[in-house]
Amino acid sequence: MKLEHVDAIAIDIPLTKNFGGSTYSVLKRSTVVTRLTTSDGLTSSVYNGDNRAHGPEIVRIITEELFPLVRGSSIFETERMWEKMFALAVANRDRKILLEAISCVDCAVWDLAGKATGKSVRELLGGYRERLEIISIGGYYMEGKTLADIGREMELYRNAGMAGCKFKVGGMGPRQDATRVEAARKAAGDDFVLMVDANRGWTAQDAIEFSRLVERFDIRWFEEPCHWYDDAAMMARVRNATRIPIAAGQSEITSHAIRRLLDAGAVDFVNYDVSEGGGVTDWRRAAAMCASAGVEMAHHEESQISQQLLSGVPHGTYAECFADPERDPVWQTMWTNRPKPKDGWIDVSRGPGFDIELDRDMIERYRVN
């Protein structure tokens, strides 16, 4: 079964309000749909990424640069194809956008491999479990938002079947954000999983101060506590100063960078994002290194992909989503056969490949290319 055709589609869906963290704003839901077709008539159905202002450029790279390199390849030659595509990651180009484009192609190839064999990606990776706990990302900074609003937000997530919430911090001072976390914990109850995510918003000193203020609230992990420019060293300082486990990896674009975090002793959880890095092929490398280091695997967003990856390996943890219907119309509506959360869990999709069915009318409505 050889690759014969590609159709890549950039999607932009405007949002009703700004879902911003400590260092960014989110005004639209953007993603890229990749349909690879084989000589035998199999077609992939995957989407990758969130909040991509450069979706059309990713589509151009896929169709003009990457697919010509892999056209005619067997769908089972994942390592060979990945190597050809990664060779384009030279120093004088935007490597982040290139790796996002490689991810789209690589995930589509894995989807085809699953469909050709009748196996889910979960099974191809090892098939360790059939269910995952699921959490919602939340706690966004919004004008006029009160502590009572935070309480109501936690109730929304519980009612949506979530096991917990990854809560945004880092946009205020340590004490102000600790007060917000306290409100979330009181509203959610002791049995609700609560993580905090600073999106690289703080210095090591501020992150340590914050962590000591919130340790009593049973925080599952503290994600990306420190500024980007020396994050591995600073995270190691924070990790040594607090009982809260440290998570990072979503901002990295290669498994080589994950090795850097492990070598620095900076992390307890790695949430390497298959859509930001090099797809499933490179995610496997990162997961193998983490297994050897005793570090657990999370995943940044993308539950349509991550459910298969995290359930395929022994050290996989939580799937993530946006349970607020206004934040992610793709997860809520465009992914038509997604598993329904219940009591904090989802049953991992069992069809071949990634088993993603998409609303074609919605794709045509919001496509930008």
N, C-alpha and C positions, 0 to 999 in steps of 0.2 A: 504494500500500500504506500504509494508515493504522493507527496504534496504536489498539487496541480494548480490551485487557485487560492487567492486570498481576497477577503472583503473586510476592511477595517473601518469602523464607524465611530466618530467622536460624538458623545452625547453631552448636552448642557441643559440642565433643568434649573430655572431660577427658584430660589427659596424665599419664603415669606419674611424671614428675619435673619439677622446675622448670628450664626452659631460659632462664636469666636472663643479661642483659648487665650493663653497668656501672651502669645507671640504672633497671632494670626487671626484673620477673619475668614468666615465661610459664608458666601452669598449665593452660591449655586452648587448643585450636585452634578458633578461631571464624571464621566467614565469613558472607557473605550471598549467597544464590542469587537471581538475578533472572530471571524468565520474563516477557518481554513477548510478547503475541500480536497479530498484525495482522488486519485485516479479510479478508485472503486466506488466513489459517490458518497463517502462519509463526510459529514460537515461538523465542525466544532461549534459549540455555543458557549462562549465564556465572555465575561466582562471583568475589567481590571481597573483599579484606581479610583480615587476620589479627589474632588476639588482641583482638577487639572485645567489650568488656564491654557495649557499648551496641547490640548487634545488633538487639534488638527496637525500639529507638527509630529506628534507620535504616529498618527496615521500615515503621514508622508514617509517617515522613516521606515515603517513597517512595509509599505507597498513599494517604495523606490529603492531602499537599501537592504533590508533584511530578507524579504521574501526572495529576491533574485539569488541570494546566496544559498537558500535551502530548497528552492524549487527542484522537484525530482528526487528529493531525499526520502528514504523510508521513514515512516512515523516512529519507528523504534530506534532511530539513530539520534537520540536526544543529546548525548554528550558531544557527538561530532557536530551537530547543528549549532549547539550552544557555543562551542569553541570558534566556529566560523563567525558567528554574530559578535561574540565578545571581542574578537580581533579588531573590530571597528572602534573600540573604546580607547582611542589615542588621546594624548594629553591636550591637544589643541581643539577639542570639541566639548560640547556640553554632555558629559558622560551620564549625568543623572537622567536626562530625557532619553538617551540611548538605552540605558538599562531598563527604563520603564517600557520602552518599545520591545526590547528583547523579552521582557516578562510576558507581554501580551502574546507573542508568538509561542514562547515556550509553554505557557499554560494551555494554549490551544492545541499544541502537539500532544501534551499529556492527556487532554480530553479525548483526542482521537485515538490514542493508544488504549485508553479504557474502553472506548466504544468498539474498537476492533477486537478486543479480547473478551468483551462482556463483563469487565471488571471495573469497579469504582476506583478512583485514584486512591482512596483509603486502602483498598485491598492491594493495589500495586505498591504502596509504600510500606505495607506490613500488616494492615488490618487489625490494629491493636484493640480498638473499642468501637462500639456502635452508638454511643451516646456521649454528648458533651454538655457541660454546664455552659450557660450563656449569660453574658452581662451586657448592659447598655453603657455607652459612653454618654456622659452628661455633665451637669454642673457648670454649664457655660456661663460666661459673663455677659449679662444683658442689662441695659440701662433700666433702673428702677426695680431690679430683682431683689426681693427681700428674703430673709431667712425663712419666713413662712412659705414663700414660693419654692424654696429648696425642699422643704418638707413635702409639699404637694408633688414636686417632681419625683421624689423617691417613691411616693405612693403610685404614681403613674407607671413607673418601671416595675414595681411589684405586680400591679394589675396586668401588665403586659407579659408576665411570665418570666421575668428576669431573676437570675440568682443574685445579682448585684449590680454595682455601678462603678465605672472608672470616672472619677470626679476631677474636674479641672481646677488646678491651683496654679500658683506662680505668677498670676497677674496682679496680685496685691502684695502687701507686706506679709511676712510669716504669721504674725498674730491675727491679722484680718482674715487670711485664708484659713487659719486654724479654727476660727469662729464659724466659718462656713462649713467646714468639715464636721465640726461638732453638731451643727444643726442637721446635717445629712445623717449622721449616725443616730441621733436621737429619734429622728423621724422614721428611719428605715428599720431600726431594731437590731438586736445583737446577732441575729441569724442571717443578716443580709451582708453579702461580700462587698467590701468597700476598698477600692484602690484609689490612689491619688496620682495625678499626672500634671507635672509642671511644664511640659513642652519646652524644656531647656530654658526656663524662665529665670533661674536664680543663680547667685554665686554659691559656692560651697558653704560659706558661713551662714547665709540665709536658709539654705536647704537644711542644714544641720539644726538650726534654731527651730524651723518649722517641724521637722521630724520629731524632735523631742517634745513639742507641744501636742502632737497628735498620736504619739505611740500608744496612749491609753485607749484609743478608739479602735484598736484591733485592725490595723491597716494591712491589707494583703500584700500590697507592694507600693513603692514610691517610684513612679516612672519618670525618666528623663529629668532629674532634678536640676541639672546644672547647664550653664551656657555652653554652646556648641564648640567654642574654640579650644577648650581643653577638657572636654566632658569626661573622658575616660579617667584621667587623674583625679578630677574633682569628684566624680561619682565614687571612686574608691575611697576617698576621704569620708564622704557621707556614709557609705556602707559600713566603714569601720567605726562610725560614731553613733549609729542607731541600730535598734533591734528590728527595724522595718526592712524587709528585703527590697533590693533595688532592681528595677527593670529598665531595659533600654534595647535599642536595635532597630526601631522603626525608621530612623533617619539614615541608616546605613544602606549602601547600594551594592555591596558585595559581601560574600562570606569571609573575605580577607579582613574586612572591617570588624566583623563579629569576632574573629580571632583576636583582634586588638583589644576588644572589651574583655575577653576572657583572660588574656595575658595580663591585663592591668588589675585583675581581681575586682572588677567594677560592678558585676551584675550577678543576681540570683535567678533572674528570668530574662530571656531574650525574646523580643517580639519582632523579629525580622519579618518584614512585609514582603511577601512573594511578588507583589505588584510594583514595589519600589526597587527591589533587587532583581536578580536574574531569573525569576520564575521558579518553578518547582525544582528544576535541575540544580540550581544553586542553593535553594532552601534546604535541600537534602544534605548538602555539605555542611551548612551551618548547624543543622539539627544534629548531625553526627558528632561535630566538635562539642556541642553543648552536652550531649549524652555522655561523652567521655569526661567532661569537666564537672558533671553533676549539676548542671544548670538546666532549669526547666524551660520549655518552649511555650511562649504565648504567641499571639499574632495581632498585628495592628489592623483593626477593622476587617473588612473583606471576608465576612463569614461564608459567602458563596464558595470561596476557595479554601479558607482556613479550616472549615469543618472537616474537609477531607484530609488535610495535612496533619492537624493536631490529633485526629482520631487514628491516624495511621501509625503513630509512634508512641512508645511507652511514656515519654516525658512531656506529652502535650497537655495543655491546661484549658483555658477558657476561650470559647468563641466570643467575638465582640460584634455588636451591632449598634444601630441608632434606633432605639425603641420609640422615640418621639416621632410621630408620623410626619411632622413638618421638616425634619432634618434629612430624611433619606427616602425620597419617593422611589428610588431604584429598588432598595431593599423591601419597601412596603408594597410596591405595585408592579414594577417591571419584571422582577424575578417571580414568576407566577407559581412555581411549584416549591417554594422554599419551605423548609420544615417549620412547624409552628411551635414556638416555645411554650412549655408547660411546666410549672413548678420549678423553674430555674434550669430546665434541661431542654435539649433538642435531640431528636433522633436523626443521626447523620443520614443524608440522602444516599440511597442504596443502588440507584441506577448506574449504568456504565459511565465512565469518565467522571466529570464533575456533576453530571445530572442536573444541568441548569436549563430551564425553559424560560424564554423571555417573551414579553409582550411585543410583538412585531409592530403593532400600531403605535405603541408608545415610542419605540425606537425611531420610527419614521417621523413622528411629531417633533422629537427633540434632537434629531441628528443635525450636526452643524457642517457636515462635509458631504 
